[in-house]
């Protein structure tokens, strides 16, 4: 199933619907163009980088589905989503990984004089990631860095502090790295008071950027095997999620997509 999300100022973005989520049929550079075009018009938004785990939770948790549907732009951060879209006959142009977007958006922000705020991450990952971004992009403006400990879900007092920090900094873009769904809960709670700011939930990406966690080799990313690398890195935490929930769900997703597309 496909549709188009219509925006009177920025045109229409065609989407393909997977598990009820409208996945935008755009690539990483088009995401950046959309973000900075809207910033130039004084408008922000929320980017959701959906993968198989996101779709699996959407399929069985109505509250998660309702939360994720509030995002302004949903992109495919997972090769199985590309396979499913292709089987439906509506291929996506490219994977849009959150871990790649953190670099892409930072590079564009440097060129366009926009500011960036790093929120969350494990330990000192946000501060180390900020320093690495400064080294790669000397003219990039880092509006702030913070990594508060938040409950699951975050309490009103915790959200109030995050909101206060962001309102003081007024960044153009915020990387929110608390893992899902906590990062999405934070974004939804604060975004309406920062209508000119774009927010990206980026999970473990700050740890990748800081060098604290090794990302899978490029060939594994491109072949849909990045999850195997992650599983090998954190088997105790990820085995149940990947092997008992996500892998069987991915098989069902591809089967249903093949049947619907035939």
C-alpha positions as CSV (number, residue, x, y, z in Angstrom):
1,X,0.0,0.0,0.0
2,X,1.3,3.4,-0.9
3,X,0.2,6.9,-0.3
4,X,1.6,10.4,-0.2
5,X,2.0,12.7,2.8
6,X,1.1,16.1,1.5
7,X,2.8,19.2,2.9
8,X,1.7,22.5,1.3
9,X,5.1,24.1,1.8
10,X,7.4,21.2,1.0
11,X,5.4,19.1,-1.5
12,X,4.5,15.5,-1.2
13,X,6.5,12.6,0.0
14,X,5.4,9.2,-1.2
15,X,5.3,6.4,1.3
16,X,5.0,2.7,1.5
17,X,3.0,1.3,4.4
18,X,4.7,-1.4,6.4
19,X,3.0,-2.8,9.5
20,X,0.9,0.4,9.5
21,X,3.8,2.8,9.5
22,X,4.2,5.2,6.5
23,X,7.8,4.7,5.4
24,X,9.0,7.6,3.3
25,X,10.4,6.6,-0.1
26,X,13.5,8.9,0.1
27,X,17.2,8.4,0.7
28,X,19.6,10.0,3.3
29,X,20.4,13.1,1.2
30,X,16.7,13.7,0.5
31,X,16.1,13.5,4.3
32,X,18.8,16.1,4.9
33,X,17.3,18.4,2.1
34,X,13.9,18.1,3.7
35,X,15.2,18.9,7.2
36,X,17.1,21.9,6.2
37,X,14.5,23.2,3.8
38,X,12.0,23.2,6.6
39,X,14.5,24.8,9.0
40,X,14.9,27.6,6.6
41,X,11.1,28.1,6.9
42,X,11.2,28.1,10.7
43,X,9.8,24.6,11.0
44,X,11.0,21.5,12.9
45,X,9.9,18.0,13.1
46,X,10.6,14.4,14.2
47,X,12.5,11.7,12.3
48,X,11.7,8.1,13.2
49,X,14.2,5.6,11.9
50,X,12.2,2.4,11.8
51,X,13.7,-1.1,11.7
52,X,12.3,-4.6,12.1
53,X,12.2,-4.3,15.9
54,X,10.1,-1.1,15.6
55,X,7.6,-2.8,13.2
56,X,7.4,-5.9,15.5
57,X,6.5,-3.7,18.5
58,X,4.0,-1.7,16.4
59,X,2.3,-5.0,15.4
60,X,1.5,-6.0,19.0
61,X,1.5,-2.8,21.0
62,X,-1.2,-0.2,20.0
63,X,0.3,2.4,22.3
64,X,3.7,2.1,20.5
65,X,2.0,2.3,17.1
66,X,0.1,5.5,18.2
67,X,3.4,7.0,19.5
68,X,5.4,6.2,16.3
69,X,2.6,7.5,14.0
70,X,3.1,11.0,15.5
71,X,6.6,11.3,13.9
72,X,6.7,13.7,10.9
73,X,9.1,11.5,8.9
74,X,9.5,7.7,9.1
75,X,12.4,6.2,7.3
76,X,13.7,2.7,6.7
77,X,16.6,1.9,9.0
78,X,16.8,-1.8,8.2
79,X,17.5,-3.8,5.1
80,X,14.5,-6.2,5.7
81,X,12.2,-3.2,5.3
82,X,13.8,-2.6,1.8
83,X,13.2,-6.2,0.9
84,X,9.6,-6.0,2.1
85,X,8.9,-2.9,0.1
86,X,10.5,-4.4,-3.0
87,X,8.3,-7.5,-2.6
88,X,5.3,-5.2,-2.5
89,X,6.3,-3.7,-5.8
90,X,7.1,-0.3,-4.2
91,X,10.9,-0.3,-3.6
92,X,12.5,2.1,-1.3
93,X,15.5,4.0,-2.8
94,X,18.0,3.3,0.0
95,X,18.3,2.4,3.7
96,X,18.3,5.5,5.9
97,X,20.2,4.4,9.0
98,X,20.1,6.6,12.0
99,X,23.8,6.0,12.5
100,X,24.5,7.4,9.1
101,X,22.1,10.3,9.5
102,X,24.0,11.6,12.5
103,X,26.9,12.2,10.2
104,X,24.9,13.4,7.2
105,X,22.9,16.0,9.2
106,X,26.1,17.2,11.0
107,X,27.9,17.8,7.7
108,X,24.9,19.7,6.4
109,X,24.5,21.7,9.6
110,X,28.2,22.8,9.4
111,X,27.7,24.0,5.9
112,X,24.5,25.8,6.6
113,X,25.4,27.3,10.0
114,X,22.9,25.3,12.0
115,X,23.4,24.1,15.5
116,X,23.3,20.6,17.0
117,X,22.5,19.2,20.5
118,X,23.5,15.7,21.7
119,X,21.1,14.3,24.3
120,X,21.5,10.9,25.9
121,X,23.9,8.1,25.2
122,X,25.7,5.7,27.5
123,X,28.2,7.1,30.0
124,X,30.3,9.9,28.3
125,X,29.4,8.8,24.8
126,X,27.6,12.1,24.0
127,X,30.6,14.2,25.0
128,X,33.1,12.1,23.1
129,X,30.8,12.0,20.1
130,X,30.5,15.8,20.2
131,X,34.3,16.1,20.2
132,X,34.6,13.8,17.3
133,X,32.0,15.7,15.4
134,X,33.9,19.0,16.1
135,X,37.1,17.4,14.8
136,X,35.5,16.3,11.6
137,X,33.4,19.5,11.2
138,X,35.4,22.4,12.7
139,X,32.7,25.0,12.0
140,X,29.8,22.9,13.4
141,X,28.0,24.6,16.2
142,X,27.3,22.3,19.2
143,X,24.5,24.0,21.1
144,X,24.8,21.6,24.1
145,X,25.5,18.1,25.4
146,X,23.7,16.3,28.2
147,X,23.0,12.7,29.3
148,X,20.6,12.6,32.1
149,X,19.4,9.4,33.7
150,X,15.8,8.9,32.8
151,X,13.2,6.4,34.1
152,X,11.3,4.1,31.7
153,X,9.0,5.9,30.9
154,X,10.5,9.2,31.9
155,X,8.9,11.0,34.8
156,X,7.3,14.5,34.5
157,X,10.2,16.0,36.5
158,X,12.8,14.4,34.3
159,X,11.0,15.6,31.2
160,X,10.8,19.1,32.7
161,X,14.6,19.2,33.1
162,X,15.2,18.0,29.6
163,X,12.7,20.6,28.3
164,X,14.4,23.4,30.3
165,X,17.8,22.5,29.0
166,X,16.7,22.4,25.4
167,X,14.7,25.6,25.6
168,X,17.8,27.3,27.0
169,X,19.9,26.0,24.1
170,X,17.4,26.4,21.3
171,X,19.2,24.0,18.9
172,X,18.2,23.5,15.3
173,X,18.7,19.7,15.5
174,X,18.7,17.3,18.5
175,X,20.1,13.8,18.5
176,X,18.1,11.8,21.1
177,X,19.9,8.6,22.2
178,X,18.0,6.8,25.0
179,X,17.0,3.7,23.1
180,X,13.4,3.0,22.0
181,X,10.8,3.7,23.1
182,X,12.3,6.0,25.7
183,X,13.8,8.4,23.2
184,X,10.5,8.6,21.3
185,X,8.7,9.3,24.6
186,X,11.1,12.1,25.3
187,X,10.8,13.6,21.8
188,X,7.0,13.5,21.9
189,X,7.0,15.2,25.3
190,X,9.2,18.2,24.4
191,X,8.9,18.7,20.7
192,X,5.8,20.9,20.8
193,X,7.6,23.6,22.7
194,X,10.4,23.5,20.2
195,X,8.5,23.8,16.9
196,X,11.5,25.1,15.0
197,X,13.8,22.2,16.0
198,X,14.2,18.8,14.3
199,X,14.7,15.8,16.5
200,X,16.2,12.4,15.6
201,X,15.9,9.3,17.8
202,X,19.3,7.7,17.2
203,X,19.6,4.8,19.7
204,X,23.1,3.5,20.0
205,X,24.5,5.9,17.4
206,X,26.4,8.2,19.8
207,X,28.3,5.1,21.1
208,X,29.2,4.2,17.6
209,X,30.3,7.7,16.9
210,X,32.3,7.9,20.1
211,X,34.0,4.6,19.3
212,X,32.7,2.9,22.4
213,X,30.8,0.3,20.4
214,X,32.0,-1.1,17.1
215,X,29.5,-0.9,14.2
216,X,29.2,-3.9,11.9
217,X,31.3,-4.0,8.8
218,X,29.8,-2.3,5.7
219,X,29.2,-5.6,4.0
220,X,27.1,-6.8,6.9
221,X,25.1,-3.5,6.9
222,X,24.4,-3.8,3.2
223,X,23.5,-7.5,3.3
224,X,21.0,-7.2,6.2
225,X,23.3,-8.9,8.7
226,X,24.1,-6.0,11.0
227,X,21.8,-7.6,13.6
228,X,24.1,-10.6,13.7
229,X,27.1,-8.4,14.6
230,X,25.0,-6.6,17.3
231,X,23.9,-10.0,18.7
232,X,27.5,-11.2,18.9
233,X,28.4,-8.0,20.7
234,X,25.6,-8.1,23.3
235,X,24.1,-11.6,23.3
236,X,22.7,-11.5,26.8
237,X,20.7,-8.3,26.1
238,X,19.7,-8.9,22.5
239,X,19.2,-12.7,22.1
240,X,15.6,-12.8,23.2
241,X,14.7,-9.7,21.2
242,X,16.4,-10.7,18.0
243,X,15.9,-14.5,17.9
244,X,12.5,-14.9,19.6
245,X,10.7,-11.8,18.3
246,X,12.4,-9.9,15.5
247,X,13.6,-12.8,13.3
248,X,10.3,-14.6,13.2
249,X,8.5,-11.3,12.7
250,X,10.8,-10.5,9.7
251,X,10.0,-13.8,8.1
252,X,6.3,-13.1,8.5
253,X,6.7,-9.6,7.2
254,X,8.5,-10.8,4.0
255,X,6.0,-13.6,3.5
256,X,3.0,-11.2,3.7
257,X,4.7,-8.7,1.5
258,X,5.4,-11.3,-1.2
259,X,1.8,-12.4,-1.1
260,X,0.5,-8.9,-1.2
261,X,2.8,-7.9,-4.0
262,X,2.1,-10.9,-6.2
